[in-house]
Amino acid sequence: MNEPWEIEDFLEIRENQLHIDGVNAVELGATHGTPLFVYSEKRIRHNIERLRKSASVIDCPLKLCYAAKAMSTMGILRAVKDADCDIEVNSGGELWKVLKAGFRGEQIIFNGTSKEEWEIELAIENSIYAIQVDSIFELSLIEKTANRLEKKANVSLRLVPDIKTGTHSGLQTALLTSKFGMMPEEAFKACRTYKESANVRIDGIHLHIGSQNPEPGAYEAALQMLFDSMRRIYDETGIELKHVNLGGGFPVNYLRDASLGSEMPHEQRQMFSADFEPSKAIGDAWATVTAIASDSDAKHLLDDMTLLLEPGRSIIADAGLCLTSVRNKKTRPVEDEAISNRNSRIENDTWLLTDAGFNILLSMETYKWYYHLISAKRADAEHKTAYKIAGPLCDGGDVYFDHEGSGRLPDHRLLPENVEPGEVLALLNCGAYALAQASQYNGRFLPPVILIKDNGKAELIRRRESFEDLIGSDL
Ligand SMILES: Cc1ncc(COP(=O)(O)O)c(C=O)c1O
């Protein structure tokens, strides 16, 4: 392995070019066109197995539910199912998709802050493992719906633990100021009220502290909070919960090359380069909670429970990348004072305009998300020439740097010298929250997706959109 981004048997340089599971990326780009998303089934399995190691550091069963919102193309859902992983959804639409992909009700958990009655009905009709309840109001709606259907809904209460992590403000989900979940007091009250309900069964509690959380300690605080709530629910109502859900949010290392990103604000850099082992974080959290449980004669509560995790990014982000071609090139004097001060050596910028914009990589604009960029065609060449890079959209924010001037992304990207239009580049670690958030903005076709199967075959799992797709829903 020569480059920090290389991953043995997955992302490698062979014959000077980028290969994914042994398949030549440049040839894939030539066959299917760019932009093109490419995923590795082997890497998805590897990531799921890595998370499953948490089962060996706890004394109760582990239920791993892939957060479908990170990427839910049907071929990816099937790959997740084939890896024996369960699933988390966030809408009736996602629920419908995962049922269609073959997930059974007992494999599905359902989050969401604004569930509608038809979505709740779909969940109840399919006897899903847990509807994760966002508020007391929602719980009453679930009971009413289950009563109408003459069924009993399995529910879990989503708590707001007031835990801040070092992630981006838009990815914080566990603060009192964030929009998710209910206060613990409300959950205790709900347990008292619904204990004897014929139509809802409160089986669990849930929280999710955010996405790309760089500190393992946050999981310890979160599990402790869940255990305290579990104990109080037992003490006050006698309900012994069957499951506790610690959410997702395990980080991916987007900045594997430690020499890069020096201009980023410290917290941003910490967040992008976070690389902790989930099973270590879970093991530490479990040890703390077990000690507390033993000291307080409440160990029996842990004996019969299942621990749920709902990771998305840590399963799919580094399993996918986006191939993009340079479509245009120009030179421009550096005029921005802040930028020229930071890079005093650069007088003229060479701009490369690609075919991958924020319509398919939304976080790059909204959260200034860093996706490492390399030349797929000349992957082994020295990447030392600085370019300003931008996408194809008619929008000044469609750039690969921080146009707000705060340095949250590098002003320039390093690629081989003399990059010309037609060269295929690769944006790495784009598997999560990219295509899942894509739009047809500017009349751009949503790109195709390739899944390189376990057997090494590159399979098209989503076709490139056509003119007709641009108007398919218009009347
Ligand atoms: C409730 C919930 N669970 C799970 C996830 C998955 O998080 P991640 O993809 O960071 O693992 C999210 C995403 O933020 C979420 O909101």
The ligand as an SDF file (V2000), in Angstrom:
LIG
                    3D

 16 16  0  0  0  0  0  0  0  0999 V2000
  -32.2630    7.9950   14.4600 C   0  0  0  0  0  0  0  0  0  0  0  0
  -31.0450    7.7130   13.6680 C   0  0  0  0  0  0  0  0  0  0  0  0
  -30.4940    6.5030   13.7470 N   0  0  0  0  0  0  0  0  0  0  0  0
  -29.3980    6.1820   13.0340 C   0  0  0  0  0  0  0  0  0  0  0  0
  -28.7740    7.1060   12.2250 C   0  0  0  0  0  0  0  0  0  0  0  0
  -27.5430    6.6900   11.4920 C   0  0  0  0  0  0  0  0  0  0  0  0
  -26.4600    7.4500   11.8340 O   0  0  0  0  0  0  0  0  0  0  0  0
  -25.0320    7.1080   11.1800 P   0  0  0  0  0  0  0  0  0  0  0  0
  -25.2570    7.0320    9.7190 O   0  0  0  0  0  0  0  0  0  0  0  0
  -24.1690    8.2260   11.5530 O   0  0  0  0  0  0  0  0  0  0  0  0
  -24.5940    5.8180   11.7490 O   0  0  0  0  0  0  0  0  0  0  0  0
  -29.3080    8.3860   12.1200 C   0  0  0  0  0  0  0  0  0  0  0  0
  -28.6470    9.3990   11.2960 C   0  0  0  0  0  0  0  0  0  0  0  0
  -28.2460   10.4270   11.7670 O   0  0  0  0  0  0  0  0  0  0  0  0
  -30.4850    8.7040   12.8460 C   0  0  0  0  0  0  0  0  0  0  0  0
  -31.0410    9.9080   12.7890 O   0  0  0  0  0  0  0  0  0  0  0  0
  1  2  1  0
  2  3  1  0
  2 15  2  0
  3  4  2  0
  4  5  1  0
  5  6  1  0
  5 12  2  0
  6  7  1  0
  7  8  1  0
  8  9  2  0
  8 10  1  0
  8 11  1  0
 12 13  1  0
 12 15  1  0
 13 14  2  0
 15 16  1  0
M  END
$$$$
